[in-house]
Amino acid sequence: MSAGVTRIGLLGCGTVGGAVVRALSRNGDTIARASGHRLEMGPILVRDVSRPRPGVDPSLLTDDPARVLDDPGVAMVVEVMGGLDPALDYLRRALEAGKPVVTANKQLLSREGPRLLEIAERSGTELRFEASACAAIPVIKVLRESLLAAEIQAVTGIVNGTTNYMLTEMARAGLSYDDALAQAQELGYAEPDPTEDVNGADAAAKMAILASIAFHARVPFDAVPYEGIDTLTAEDVGLAAELGFVVKLLGIARLVNGSVTVRVHPTLVPEGHRLAAVSGADNAVLLESDTAGEIMLLGPGAGGPETASAIVADILSILGTHRGSFLHNALADAGRPVLPPAEVTSAFYLRLSVADRPGVLANVASIFGEEQLSIRTVVQKGEGDGARLVLVLHPGVEGRLLSAVGRVAALAEVRDRPVVLRVLGSGDDG
Ligand SMILES: NC(=O)c1ccc[n+]([C@@H]2O[C@H](COP(=O)([O-])OP(=O)(O)OC[C@H]3O[C@@H](n4cnc5c(N)ncnc54)[C@H](OP(=O)(O)O)[C@@H]3O)[C@@H](O)[C@H]2O)c1
């Protein structure tokens, strides 16, 4: 099958837009195999065309929105400029012209979503917005496709990474609100102007979008009362911990007797609750439904490449994967070999029962050394007239480990068959 060419016009090329350009260029072959469409980038609307942008062809940049919106050669528009004005006007124009639109703009979607969706419907085109809530986490797709028939009863989310990072540090290191905010800004988790993060408005916009999808309702931003963490003190976080709670900025959306309620506020979450364990800048959404039980989605809720991943997914959903489906089409074969199990790298735990004689550990260690495996930890425990030897090895190649274990098992001092378990950790791929 030869891929047809689809041109993508981009509105904005900042943190997210730049990552979209790079992701589309990196994944061009995969997208073509999956969808039957080869994507072509440009034109790209920015304010400052003279600023260099890594991985972006400067000849595609323009400061004239008509080049993106009125070019009949542009088949799809991706909006990553943010804000309400002029984004609303641009999206309206694109949709009215029958072009599918993908956006990451939560402010716009939570206020004008229904109006834009109506235009899309009237024009026989699509508006997709996975990246507008929780970036890389595919929560909107799960709600609108995978759980369509599950009758969602509640959506409870940590949907703002900045405040979750701050609350984690206030609890863990006893940081004051101001110090936690300064640290979040230093690490790039908070915008230079973090007002909408800390006052809860960002989370309220995302919850309005999620509740609308989950409950098949129209929940505008204005219908979501919100409180932020800007009045919270380290003292309250500490006292809550003494009482067995973790303070989280939660978005809570519920179906109560057929009505929808959505709100955002700092909430004391019992320590054992699965949302209490969500730390740092991560986002998590707990979906409760009648028929599918509880499902929790967790992952990065911000960042250029993370948000771009959701945008690429939306582009693929619009193009459709049926023509070149990964599972059903030979073209989906990217020609990747399958690694033989013996070549997989992993860290290992080993338990040996040995006779308590001098030099046993040295013999074992020298076998591992010869097989290029290094020992991270050794614990030796007396066991009657023998000893129990527990070793944790640094990541090594499985084939060498098996060969080493065979040689160790054959040592006269080793009594039983060694027990081998794999250890999950950095540096392994097993
Ligand atoms: N950053 C994240 O982690 C994240 C996560 C989820 C969702 N989002 C959403 O993604 C969108 C983009 O965020 P971002 O962080 O990529 O923003 P950004 O870095 O500030 O980039 C905005 C881009 O839009 C362009 N732009 C803005 N206003 C314009 C105008 N009036 N005319 C022409 N170009 C204009 C800017 O041009 P110049 O480059 O010339 O200034 C810039 O390229 C926002 O809706 C945001 O809420 C972001």
The ligand as an SDF file (V2000), in Angstrom:
LIG
                    3D

 48 52  0  0  0  0  0  0  0  0999 V2000
    3.7870   22.7220   28.2690 N   0  0  0  0  0  0  0  0  0  0  0  0
    3.1160   21.6900   28.7300 C   0  0  0  0  0  0  0  0  0  0  0  0
    3.6400   20.8360   29.4640 O   0  0  0  0  0  0  0  0  0  0  0  0
    1.6610   21.4930   28.3510 C   0  0  0  0  0  0  0  0  0  0  0  0
    0.9860   20.3270   28.7790 C   0  0  0  0  0  0  0  0  0  0  0  0
   -0.3480   20.1260   28.3860 C   0  0  0  0  0  0  0  0  0  0  0  0
   -0.9770   21.0960   27.6240 C   0  0  0  0  0  0  0  0  0  0  0  0
   -0.2910   22.2230   27.2570 N   0  0  0  0  0  0  0  0  0  0  0  0
   -1.0070   23.2130   26.4440 C   0  0  0  0  0  0  0  0  0  0  0  0
   -0.3620   23.3000   25.1710 O   0  0  0  0  0  0  0  0  0  0  0  0
   -0.4910   24.6380   24.6660 C   0  0  0  0  0  0  0  0  0  0  0  0
    0.8980   25.1730   24.3260 C   0  0  0  0  0  0  0  0  0  0  0  0
    1.7030   25.1640   25.4730 O   0  0  0  0  0  0  0  0  0  0  0  0
    3.2920   25.4570   25.3790 P   0  0  0  0  0  0  0  0  0  0  0  0
    3.8140   25.1520   26.7300 O   0  0  0  0  0  0  0  0  0  0  0  0
    3.8760   24.7790   24.2040 O   0  0  0  0  0  0  0  0  0  0  0  0
    3.2910   27.0430   25.1600 O   0  0  0  0  0  0  0  0  0  0  0  0
    4.5040   27.9460   24.6340 P   0  0  0  0  0  0  0  0  0  0  0  0
    5.7980   27.2710   24.8340 O   0  0  0  0  0  0  0  0  0  0  0  0
    4.2890   29.2970   25.2260 O   0  0  0  0  0  0  0  0  0  0  0  0
    4.2570   28.0340   23.0450 O   0  0  0  0  0  0  0  0  0  0  0  0
    3.2380   28.7840   22.4820 C   0  0  0  0  0  0  0  0  0  0  0  0
    3.5000   28.9090   20.9960 C   0  0  0  0  0  0  0  0  0  0  0  0
    2.4040   29.5800   20.3800 O   0  0  0  0  0  0  0  0  0  0  0  0
    2.8620   30.7130   19.6660 C   0  0  0  0  0  0  0  0  0  0  0  0
    1.8530   31.7690   19.8370 N   0  0  0  0  0  0  0  0  0  0  0  0
    1.2450   32.1510   20.9750 C   0  0  0  0  0  0  0  0  0  0  0  0
    0.3630   33.1200   20.7400 N   0  0  0  0  0  0  0  0  0  0  0  0
    0.4240   33.3840   19.4100 C   0  0  0  0  0  0  0  0  0  0  0  0
   -0.2400   34.2810   18.5420 C   0  0  0  0  0  0  0  0  0  0  0  0
   -1.1460   35.1360   18.9940 N   0  0  0  0  0  0  0  0  0  0  0  0
    0.0680   34.2510   17.2200 N   0  0  0  0  0  0  0  0  0  0  0  0
    0.9890   33.3830   16.7520 C   0  0  0  0  0  0  0  0  0  0  0  0
    1.6510   32.4950   17.5240 N   0  0  0  0  0  0  0  0  0  0  0  0
    1.3660   32.4990   18.8360 C   0  0  0  0  0  0  0  0  0  0  0  0
    4.1970   31.0850   20.2860 C   0  0  0  0  0  0  0  0  0  0  0  0
    4.9850   31.7600   19.3280 O   0  0  0  0  0  0  0  0  0  0  0  0
    6.4960   32.2370   19.6750 P   0  0  0  0  0  0  0  0  0  0  0  0
    7.2850   30.9700   19.8210 O   0  0  0  0  0  0  0  0  0  0  0  0
    6.9350   33.0320   18.4950 O   0  0  0  0  0  0  0  0  0  0  0  0
    6.3860   33.0080   20.9420 O   0  0  0  0  0  0  0  0  0  0  0  0
    4.7480   29.7130   20.6670 C   0  0  0  0  0  0  0  0  0  0  0  0
    5.4040   29.1390   19.5660 O   0  0  0  0  0  0  0  0  0  0  0  0
   -1.2450   25.4240   25.7500 C   0  0  0  0  0  0  0  0  0  0  0  0
   -2.6240   25.3970   25.4520 O   0  0  0  0  0  0  0  0  0  0  0  0
   -0.9810   24.6260   27.0110 C   0  0  0  0  0  0  0  0  0  0  0  0
   -1.9910   24.7940   27.9870 O   0  0  0  0  0  0  0  0  0  0  0  0
    1.0030   22.4510   27.5850 C   0  0  0  0  0  0  0  0  0  0  0  0
  1  2  1  0
  2  3  2  0
  2  4  1  0
  4  5  1  0
  4 48  2  0
  5  6  2  0
  6  7  1  0
  7  8  2  0
  8  9  1  0
  8 48  1  0
  9 10  1  0
  9 46  1  0
 10 11  1  0
 11 12  1  0
 11 44  1  0
 12 13  1  0
 13 14  1  0
 14 15  2  0
 14 16  1  0
 14 17  1  0
 17 18  1  0
 18 19  2  0
 18 20  1  0
 18 21  1  0
 21 22  1  0
 22 23  1  0
 23 24  1  0
 23 42  1  0
 24 25  1  0
 25 26  1  0
 25 36  1  0
 26 27  1  0
 26 35  1  0
 27 28  2  0
 28 29  1  0
 29 30  1  0
 29 35  2  0
 30 31  1  0
 30 32  2  0
 32 33  1  0
 33 34  2  0
 34 35  1  0
 36 37  1  0
 36 42  1  0
 37 38  1  0
 38 39  2  0
 38 40  1  0
 38 41  1  0
 42 43  1  0
 44 45  1  0
 44 46  1  0
 46 47  1  0
M  CHG  2   8   1  16  -1
M  END
$$$$
